[in-house]
Amino acid sequence: MNLFYAIGKYVMLMRRVFTRPQKRKIFRQQLFTEFQSLGIDSLGIVVFISIFMGAVVAIQTAYNIDSPLIPLSMVGFTVRQSVILEFSPTVISLILAGKVGSRIASEIGTMRVTEQIDAFEIMGVNSANYLIFPKMVAALLINPILIIISMWMGILGGWLAMVLTGLVTTHDYVSGLRVDFEGYTIFYALAKTVVFAYIISTVSGFFGYETEGGALEVGQASTKAVVYSSILIILFNLVLTQILLT
Amino acid sequence: MIEAKNLNKYFGDRHVLIDVSHHFEKGQTNLVIGQSGSGKTVFMKALVGLIEVDTGEILYDERDFTRMNFEQRKTIRQEIGMLFQGSALFDSMNVEQNVMFPLNMFTNKTFEEKLERVNFVLKRVNLEDVNKLMTPELSGGMRKRVAIARAIAMNPKYLFCDEPNSGLDPQTSGVIDILIKEITQEYQITTIVNTHDMNSVLSIGDNVAFIFKGKLWWTGSKDEILQTDNRELNDFVFGTELTSRLKK
């Protein structure tokens, strides 16, 4: 698909997505369903990856501290900064782009090729709004919570690794976590998360909605959704870092 | 009544609907027949607004559908029921939720009132005690009947059926045909059926429109089909050994 044509179609689709839901009660029900499928169902993988990510950062940092002039509390500091600034918001969003993005694209794509979206349209339902808007709102609300959980789990993973290997004491690790802490870093991480959640839900929704053909095309739409969401997350990570940290 | 006036549709250089004009009568089963690729699906999709025509008018009881925007079309769309080729039941919902969906979206009835309507239309299509079944648990014929129940849940004035018999055995096809015919007469609906099933044509075709290479080639009733000497229509309808014997 030509890039400018695709952007044009995306913008036109978003114009249909950003309208008032036809029935608030139905929208609320959909929202809770999406909290479950986009958020709670992703909790396991988020916790698992975050713990191991934090542990790896802690071990690598601890083994690379050669100089006796660098305090061991630096491990806690490094884990905190790495996890809060990059690993949780960016890496976990990339993981969610794979898990949630492919799910959204394949679900909507299958509905497209089995004429379920046409059925909505015939009834007079704004299918773009009905299918994509609740997913987007749910992602915008639930992803920051997942990322906050990921931050805690990352830090916990780092601590567990240090305690189990005996490389750094709990006291050193915790004091490192407290060094020069700035609340703004949490805002920075959550701001990025919200933008990434928007990208994941709408880009995946777009590729699903524009699917034409059959099962093969649904698979291709799903792959495209993950690839383009990931590319956009990486690009916007750079842009947002430049804007928010300078 | 639905009227199509001088409809033209191009896909790139391909002229797929060529100046098609026709009207579909209320309370009758109007059939659109034609070979694969003749333009009959494009014609039906144009009538319901899933495809926009390049020129021409579509009138629903003299209301010009082609000039309406999405919001204005909502009123007419709530008067339309459609049975899709693959039934298009919503996978994430059970039978009851599927049939109740348009009632949830467009009425302010209580749950009990909606449930009563759901049970009524399910009974009308000869389905009972299936409310809680999920769509993968249904047979092809049951899916079609649930789709018909959903299509008539809002008391539509217009019913569109795209290949209602595709994928069904001849006996079940007959049941679906009779159901469509009965519902059309009972509720005085303007029904348009897109088909290439000759059994349907000869059993329920009150009015038949034959589309050939994008043009409306022939119109008449099921009885007139047997008498016509239109060569293209005869080639299409009586192309098999069985149907050619019927003609003789």
Interface residues (C-beta under 8 A of the other chain):
Chain A: Q22 K23 I26 T110 M111 T114 E115 Q116 D118 A119 E121 I122 M123 G124 V125 N126
Chain B: V48 G49 L50 F70 R73 K74 T75 R77 Q78 I80 M82 F84 Q85 G86 A88 L89 F90 D91 F101 P102 N104 M105 F106 F160
